[in-house]
């Protein structure tokens, strides 16, 4: 079995992430404070605006400023976009081992947040942290893709995927899955413990919040996006664990109507 030495390849926490994390740890902060931090990095702002104006966000008008983006999409989504953007800049991007394009990667993150909002609409759950994890869940594959390429493991990984799910293939090859790897990164980047625990336990859920994320990983991911197979697989878990089945089915209808 190959061993992936992930922590050594992690970039140090960027200055903009430090500042954003400081804001999120405070009990209260205003949107204008987040906007001011982001506007210190014009290139990052350009990347944010490019992504939020993509078809996946289905916004009714073009967003021309970071202030508009924060207001319309919310702090959690914007923080997720920032983290994903920085991570994608830190590693050469080639998601070929996962058989998806960069656009599809962004689509997975966006659809997960949209779907989760619809699924938990009207519930009593505190969904801010769940939404944040949902957006960043898949960022681990940026790191694993890089490591697969660096170690010439493309053929072995693709061969494993013929008989196993993505997470199973990762576990066989590296003895950990990409969610656990992402959690290690965000721990280094000073994310809060609740976020780290939710992300680490996606594959082995114990709490209701972790179960929602587990189902989401089955429904919308690199193995398929709202396909008949992923719907059937995830719906089975929803029924077994009593996870608001009617809301789940409505969320599928709404997401398909909005994005497909």
N, C-alpha and C positions, 0 to 999 in steps of 0.2 A: 504494500500500500504506500502511496506517495504521501508525503507530509508537507503541508502548506505552511510556510513561515510568514504568516500574515502581518503581525504587528511591526516587523522590521520594514515593511513596504508602505506603512501608513504615512501619509503626509502629516506634519504637525498641524495643530489647529490654526487655521488662517485668522488673521486679525479681525476680518469682518465677522467671522463666526464667533469669535470671543465677544465682540460687542453685542451681537444679536443674542447670544446666550445670556449675557448680563441683563439685557432688557427682559428676557423671558423669565428669568429668575426673580425679578422684582414683582411685588404684588400688583402693581398697576403701572402701565406706561401707555402713552398716547401713540396713535399711528404715526404722527409726524416725527416722533423720535426714531421709529424704525425706518421711515423714509429717509431721514437725514443720514443714518448709518449706511444705508444702501447706496445713496447718491454719492458717497465718498469713492465709490468704485464704478466709474462710467461703463467699463466693459461688462461688468456683472449686470448693471442695469439694462444694457442692450440685450444681453442674453435672456433676462427675465421677460422683457417686453416681447422679444421674438417668440418665446414659448407661450406666454399668455394670449398672444394673438393667433396662435395655431388653432386649427379647427376643433381640437380636442376639448377646448374650454367653451366652445359654442357661445361666445359672448356676442351680444347683439350689435356692438359697435367696437371700433378699433380703440385699443388702449394706447395712449400716447405718453403717459407719465407713470412713474413708480407710485405716486400718490393714488392715482386711479386704480392701479393694479392692487394695491393693498386694500383699498376701500371695497372693491368689488369681489376680490377673491378671499380676503381675510388673511390674518397674520399667519395662521398655521400653514396654509397652502403656500404663501410666499416664502416662509422659512423653509419649507420642503423644497421648493424650487431652487432656493439659494444653495442649500446643502447638496442637492443633486447636481447642480451646475458646477459647483466647486469640485466635487468628487470626479465628475466626468472630465474636468480639466486636469486633474491630478494623475490620471492613468490614460494611456493610449486606448482609444475606444475601438474595440472590435468585438461585437457580440455574436460573431459567427458560431461559436460553440453552443449558443442557446437558440440558434436559428431564428433570431429576431433582428430587426433593424433598430437604429436609434430612435426613429419616429415611433415604432411600436413600443419601445421601452418607455418613452414619455407617455404614450397612450395608456399603458397599464397603470402607471402612477395616477394619472388624472382620473381614469374611470373608477379606480378603487375608492378615491375620495368621494366622487359624485355618488357612486352606488351606496357607500356606507352612510352618507348623509340621508339618502332616501330611505334606506333600510331602517335607520334608527330615528327617523323623524317622529316627533311626538313622544319619544321614550324618556325615561328619567335618567338615562345614562349621561355621565359627564364625558362628552365625546371628543373634547379637544385633543387629549393625548392620543386617543385611538386614531383620530384623523391624521395626526402627525406621523404616527407609525405607519398607517396605511399608505401615505404618500412615499415614505422612504424605505418601505419594506424591501423593495427589489434592488436597492442600490448595492447590495452585496455582490450582485453578479457582475458589476463593473470591475470589482476587485478579482473575483474568481476568473473572469474571462481573461484578464491580464495575466494572471498566474498560469492559467492553462497554456496561453501562448508562449510565455517565458520558458515553460518547461516542456514544450512540444507534446502536450497531452491532448491535442485536439481530437485525434483519431480515437484514443481510448475513451474520452468523454462522450463522443458521439456514439461510439459502440455501446457504451453503458445505457445511453438514452433510448436505444432500441428496445430495451427490456425493462427499463425503470423510469420512474418519474424524475424530474429535474432534481428535487431534493434528495431522493434516494441515490441518484448518480453522484451528487456532490458528497454525500456521506460516505459512499464506498471509496471514492477517489481521494478525499481529503480528511475524512474522519470528522467533519463538521459541515453544516449546511450554510448557505449564503446568508440566511437570517442571523445566524450566530456570528458570522464574520462581520456583518454590518453592525451588529450590537457592539462588538469589540471596538470598531472604529468610533462609534458615537460615544462610547464610554471615554475613549481618549479625547474626544472633542467636547467633553464635559456636559453631555446631556444628563437630564435628571434620571434617577434610579428607576422611577416608574416606567419611563420610556424604554430604558434598557431592558427591563424585565419583560415588558410586553413584546418587544422585538425578539429577544432571545427565546421566548417560549411559544413562538408562532406554531411550530411543529408539534409541540407537546403542551397544548393548552390545558389550564386548570380553572381559570376564572371565566366568567361570561365574556369579559372584554377580550380575553385571549381567544376564546372560541369564535367570536365575530371575526377576528383577524385571520384565524385558521381557515374558516370558510371562505373568506375573501381571497386567500392565497390559492384556494382550489378553484374558485370561480373565475378569477381574472388573473392570468399569469402567463408565463412563457410556455406552459403546456396547452394554453388555449384561453380565449377571451369570450366568455358567455357563449360557448359552443354547447351543443346538446350534451356532449360528454361531461363538460365541466359543470353544467347546470345539474345534471343528474347526480354527479358525485357530491357536489356541495349541498344539494337539497336533502340528500340522505342524512348528512350530518345535522342540518338544520332541524329535521324532524326528530332525530334521535335525542338531540340536546335541547329541544324546545326553545329555539332561537327566533321567535317571532316569524313564523312561517308565512303568514299572510302578507306581512310587510315585506318580507324577502321576495315573494313572488311579484308584488306590485313594483318593487324596486327594479326587478329584472325588466318588466314591461316598460317602465319609465326610461331606464338607461338605454334600452334598445331603440325606443322611439326618438330619443334625443341624439344618439350618436351613430346609429346604423341605418 
